[in-house]
Amino acid sequence: MTDSTYRKSNDIPNDHYQSYWTTFGLLFIVFGAIALIGQLLFLNWRSWLPGAEGSKSTLEGVRASVDTVISQLC
């Protein structure tokens, strides 16, 4: 007699994928709407999302992130 409730370990239920895409879609729409409103109203939206260690430019943020990663490796 076979057990019909047995499921392979790599089988993932479809509702897992559905909840992932629902969450991703909602967050994408929210962040997209915020960015669109910020652009249309000529707002400085970069200050809303501060970079690494409070840096003001992208280059400073990247440099701070690289320094952090390298210090963890050594």
C-alpha positions in Angstrom: 0.0 0.0 0.0 1.4 3.4 -0.9 1.2 6.5 1.2 -0.6 9.2 -0.8 0.4 11.9 1.7 4.1 11.5 1.0 5.6 14.5 -0.7 9.2 14.9 -2.0 11.3 17.3 0.0 11.9 19.6 -2.9 8.1 20.1 -3.6 7.0 23.6 -2.6 3.3 24.3 -2.5 2.0 26.8 -5.1 0.6 29.1 -2.4 4.2 29.8 -1.3 5.0 31.2 -4.7 1.7 33.1 -4.9 2.4 34.9 -1.5 5.9 35.7 -2.6 4.8 37.4 -5.9 1.9 39.1 -4.1 4.3 40.7 -1.6 6.9 41.5 -4.2 4.2 43.1 -6.5 2.7 45.2 -3.7 6.1 46.5 -2.5 7.2 47.2 -6.1 4.0 49.3 -6.7 4.4 51.2 -3.4 8.1 52.1 -4.0 7.4 52.9 -7.6 4.5 55.2 -6.7 6.7 57.0 -4.1 9.5 57.4 -6.7 7.1 58.6 -9.3 5.5 61.2 -7.0 8.9 62.4 -5.9 10.0 62.9 -9.5 6.8 64.6 -10.6 6.9 67.0 -7.6 10.7 67.6 -8.1 11.4 66.5 -4.5 14.8 65.4 -3.3 13.9 61.8 -2.7 17.5 60.7 -2.1 17.4 62.2 1.3 14.4 60.0 2.2 16.6 56.9 2.0 20.0 57.6 3.6 23.0 55.7 2.4 25.6 53.8 4.3 26.8 55.7 7.4 24.8 58.8 6.5 26.8 59.4 3.3 25.4 62.1 0.9 26.7 60.7 -2.4 26.6 57.3 -4.0 30.4 57.1 -4.2 30.7 57.8 -0.5 28.1 55.1 0.2 29.9 52.6 -1.9 33.2 53.4 -0.3 31.8 53.0 3.2 30.2 49.7 2.2 33.4 48.4 0.7 35.4 49.4 3.8 32.9 47.6 6.0 33.0 44.4 4.0 36.8 44.4 3.8 37.1 44.9 7.5 35.0 41.8 8.0 37.2 39.8 5.8 40.5 40.6 7.4 
